[in-house]
Amino acid sequence: MQKVLGFGGFFFRARDPIGLAQWYEDHLGINIAPTNMEMQPWESESGVTVFAPFDAETDHFPAVAALPQLKASLTQYGLDAATNR
């Protein structure tokens, strides 16, 4: 079975995105998403991952409604898309 070695970003909604990001940095060592060139992104053995909580009321995720189409496209190009099992 193929396994994911890393992914580019983790983007999600939170009631207190700034406080949550700070908690993850303080307790787990996951850097806050960079907002300028001096800030370092979170980097693991597999590469950079952007950890970015957004405000709970954001409309920044309109593509979530398009997930079925995204899964179909990935499958069409030969990628094994996850299933709801």
MIDOSE-1310 file (N, C-alpha, C; in nm, 2 decimals, decimal comma, always signed):
residues 85
mqkv	+0,08/-0,12/+0,00/+0,00/+0,00/+0,00/+0,09/+0,13/+0,00; +0,05/+0,22/-0,08/+0,13/+0,35/-0,09/+0,09/+0,43/+0,04; +0,18/+0,51/+0,08/+0,16/+0,60/+0,20/+0,20/+0,74/+0,17; +0,14/+0,83/+0,23/+0,17/+0,97/+0,22/+0,29/+1,00/+0,30
lgfg	+0,39/+1,07/+0,24/+0,51/+1,11/+0,31/+0,50/+1,25/+0,37; +0,41/+1,33/+0,32/+0,39/+1,46/+0,37/+0,28/+1,53/+0,29; +0,25/+1,65/+0,33/+0,14/+1,73/+0,26/+0,17/+1,87/+0,28; +0,13/+1,95/+0,19/+0,16/+2,10/+0,19/+0,10/+2,18/+0,29
gfff	-0,02/+2,15/+0,34/-0,08/+2,24/+0,44/-0,20/+2,18/+0,51; -0,22/+2,23/+0,62/-0,33/+2,19/+0,71/-0,41/+2,31/+0,74; -0,53/+2,33/+0,67/-0,61/+2,45/+0,68/-0,74/+2,42/+0,74; -0,79/+2,48/+0,84/-0,91/+2,45/+0,91/-0,97/+2,57/+0,98
rard	-1,09/+2,56/+1,02/-1,16/+2,66/+1,10/-1,15/+2,64/+1,25; -1,14/+2,75/+1,32/-1,13/+2,74/+1,47/-1,19/+2,87/+1,53; -1,24/+2,85/+1,65/-1,31/+2,96/+1,72/-1,20/+3,07/+1,76; -1,08/+3,03/+1,79/-0,97/+3,12/+1,83/-0,85/+3,08/+1,75
pigl	-0,84/+3,11/+1,62/-0,73/+3,06/+1,54/-0,59/+3,11/+1,59; -0,58/+3,23/+1,64/-0,45/+3,28/+1,68/-0,41/+3,21/+1,81; -0,50/+3,20/+1,91/-0,47/+3,13/+2,03/-0,43/+2,98/+2,00; -0,51/+2,91/+1,91/-0,49/+2,77/+1,88/-0,35/+2,75/+1,82
aqwy	-0,32/+2,84/+1,72/-0,19/+2,83/+1,65/-0,08/+2,85/+1,75; -0,10/+2,95/+1,84/+0,01/+2,97/+1,94/+0,02/+2,85/+2,04; -0,09/+2,78/+2,07/-0,08/+2,67/+2,16/+0,00/+2,55/+2,09; -0,03/+2,53/+1,96/+0,04/+2,43/+1,88/+0,19/+2,46/+1,87
edhl	+0,22/+2,59/+1,86/+0,36/+2,62/+1,85/+0,43/+2,60/+1,99; +0,36/+2,64/+2,10/+0,42/+2,63/+2,23/+0,44/+2,49/+2,28; +0,33/+2,41/+2,25/+0,33/+2,27/+2,31/+0,38/+2,16/+2,22; +0,36/+2,18/+2,09/+0,40/+2,08/+1,99/+0,51/+2,12/+1,89
gini	+0,55/+2,24/+1,90/+0,66/+2,28/+1,81/+0,62/+2,31/+1,67; +0,49/+2,32/+1,64/+0,45/+2,35/+1,50/+0,44/+2,50/+1,48; +0,52/+2,55/+1,39/+0,53/+2,69/+1,37/+0,40/+2,75/+1,31; +0,37/+2,87/+1,35/+0,26/+2,94/+1,30/+0,28/+2,96/+1,15
aptn	+0,18/+2,96/+1,07/+0,19/+2,99/+0,92/+0,26/+3,12/+0,90; +0,37/+3,13/+0,82/+0,44/+3,25/+0,80/+0,36/+3,36/+0,73; +0,37/+3,48/+0,78/+0,31/+3,59/+0,72/+0,41/+3,69/+0,66; +0,54/+3,66/+0,67/+0,64/+3,74/+0,61/+0,76/+3,65/+0,59
memq	+0,87/+3,71/+0,53/+0,98/+3,63/+0,49/+1,07/+3,59/+0,60; +1,06/+3,66/+0,72/+1,14/+3,63/+0,83/+1,09/+3,51/+0,91; +0,96/+3,48/+0,90/+0,91/+3,37/+0,97/+0,94/+3,23/+0,91; +0,97/+3,13/+0,99/+1,00/+3,00/+0,93/+0,87/+2,91/+0,94
pwes	+0,84/+2,84/+0,83/+0,73/+2,75/+0,83/+0,76/+2,62/+0,91; +0,66/+2,55/+0,94/+0,68/+2,42/+1,01/+0,74/+2,32/+0,91; +0,86/+2,26/+0,95/+0,92/+2,17/+0,86/+0,96/+2,04/+0,93; +0,92/+1,93/+0,87/+0,95/+1,80/+0,92/+1,05/+1,73/+0,83
esgv	+1,07/+1,60/+0,85/+1,16/+1,52/+0,76/+1,11/+1,52/+0,62; +0,98/+1,53/+0,60/+0,92/+1,52/+0,47/+0,91/+1,65/+0,40; +0,94/+1,76/+0,47/+0,93/+1,89/+0,40/+0,85/+1,99/+0,48; +0,81/+2,10/+0,41/+0,74/+2,21/+0,47/+0,59/+2,17/+0,47
tvfa	+0,52/+2,20/+0,59/+0,38/+2,19/+0,60/+0,33/+2,32/+0,66; +0,23/+2,39/+0,59/+0,17/+2,51/+0,65/+0,06/+2,47/+0,74; +0,07/+2,52/+0,87/-0,04/+2,49/+0,97/-0,11/+2,62/+0,98; -0,24/+2,63/+0,94/-0,31/+2,76/+0,93/-0,45/+2,75/+0,97
pfda	-0,48/+2,77/+1,10/-0,62/+2,78/+1,15/-0,68/+2,91/+1,10; -0,81/+2,91/+1,05/-0,88/+3,03/+1,01/-0,99/+3,05/+1,11; -1,05/+3,17/+1,11/-1,16/+3,20/+1,19/-1,28/+3,11/+1,16; -1,35/+3,07/+1,26/-1,47/+2,98/+1,25/-1,57/+3,03/+1,15
etdh	-1,58/+3,16/+1,13/-1,69/+3,21/+1,04/-1,63/+3,24/+0,90; -1,51/+3,21/+0,87/-1,45/+3,24/+0,74/-1,53/+3,18/+0,62; -1,53/+3,25/+0,51/-1,59/+3,19/+0,39/-1,47/+3,15/+0,29; -1,35/+3,13/+0,35/-1,23/+3,10/+0,28/-1,22/+2,96/+0,22
fpav	-1,32/+2,87/+0,25/-1,32/+2,74/+0,20/-1,43/+2,70/+0,11; -1,46/+2,77/+0,01/-1,57/+2,74/-0,08/-1,55/+2,61/-0,16; -1,42/+2,56/-0,17/-1,39/+2,44/-0,25/-1,43/+2,32/-0,18; -1,46/+2,32/-0,05/-1,51/+2,20/+0,03/-1,63/+2,14/-0,04
aalp	-1,72/+2,22/-0,09/-1,84/+2,17/-0,16/-1,80/+2,10/-0,29; -1,68/+2,12/-0,34/-1,64/+2,06/-0,46/-1,55/+1,93/-0,44; -1,55/+1,88/-0,32/-1,47/+1,76/-0,29/-1,51/+1,64/-0,37; -1,63/+1,61/-0,39/-1,67/+1,49/-0,48/-1,61/+1,50/-0,62
qlka	-1,61/+1,62/-0,68/-1,55/+1,64/-0,81/-1,40/+1,63/-0,80; -1,34/+1,68/-0,70/-1,19/+1,67/-0,68/-1,15/+1,52/-0,67; -1,23/+1,44/-0,59/-1,20/+1,30/-0,58/-1,21/+1,23/-0,72; -1,31/+1,26/-0,79/-1,33/+1,20/-0,93/-1,22/+1,24/-1,02
sltq	-1,17/+1,36/-1,01/-1,06/+1,41/-1,10/-0,93/+1,33/-1,06; -0,90/+1,32/-0,93/-0,78/+1,24/-0,88/-0,79/+1,10/-0,93; -0,90/+1,04/-0,92/-0,92/+0,90/-0,96/-0,90/+0,89/-1,11; -0,95/+0,99/-1,19/-0,94/+0,99/-1,33/-0,80/+0,99/-1,38
ygld	-0,71/+1,06/-1,30/-0,57/+1,07/-1,33/-0,49/+0,96/-1,27; -0,55/+0,86/-1,22/-0,48/+0,74/-1,17/-0,44/+0,74/-1,03; -0,48/+0,84/-0,95/-0,45/+0,84/-0,81/-0,55/+0,77/-0,73; -0,51/+0,70/-0,63/-0,60/+0,63/-0,54/-0,66/+0,72/-0,44
aatn	-0,78/+0,78/-0,46/-0,84/+0,87/-0,37/-0,90/+0,80/-0,25; -0,90/+0,86/-0,14/-0,95/+0,80/-0,01/-1,10/+0,78/-0,03; -1,15/+0,67/+0,04/-1,29/+0,64/+0,05/-1,35/+0,66/+0,19; -1,48/+0,67/+0,20/-1,54/+0,68/+0,33/-1,57/+0,55/+0,39
r	-1,48/+0,47/+0,42/-1,50/+0,34/+0,48/-1,48/+0,35/+0,63
